[in-house]
Amino acid sequence: MADLNPQEGIWLLAKCDIGNLAAADLGRITMAVQRRLTQIQYRPGLVDGCLARTGPIRDG
């Protein structure tokens, strides 16, 4: 079954890397998330994979 929202795949990728992060405050968590999203942004294959899981777009 395809996901309806491609951003769910992106968040899954981000959470995999920061899921075990022990941060002292929200600022450090925010920086870690921003860093991971930037890494994902520059790997178009990852983004394409998340888009492909949404399934075909149908007219009508």
Contacts in CASP RR format, 6 or more apart in sequence:
PFRMAT RR
TARGET T0000
AUTHOR 0000-0000-0000
METHOD contacts of the structure
MODEL  1
MADLNPQEGIWLLAKCDIGNLAAADLGRITMAVQRRLTQIQYRPGLVDGC
LARTGPIRDG
2 53 0 8 1.000
2 54 0 8 1.000
2 55 0 8 1.000
3 9 0 8 1.000
3 53 0 8 1.000
3 54 0 8 1.000
4 54 0 8 1.000
5 54 0 8 1.000
6 50 0 8 1.000
6 51 0 8 1.000
6 53 0 8 1.000
6 54 0 8 1.000
7 50 0 8 1.000
8 50 0 8 1.000
9 50 0 8 1.000
9 53 0 8 1.000
10 37 0 8 1.000
10 40 0 8 1.000
10 46 0 8 1.000
10 47 0 8 1.000
10 50 0 8 1.000
13 36 0 8 1.000
13 40 0 8 1.000
13 46 0 8 1.000
13 50 0 8 1.000
14 33 0 8 1.000
14 36 0 8 1.000
14 37 0 8 1.000
14 40 0 8 1.000
17 36 0 8 1.000
18 29 0 8 1.000
18 32 0 8 1.000
18 33 0 8 1.000
18 36 0 8 1.000
21 28 0 8 1.000
21 29 0 8 1.000
21 32 0 8 1.000
23 29 0 8 1.000
23 32 0 8 1.000
40 46 0 8 1.000
40 47 0 8 1.000
41 47 0 8 1.000
END
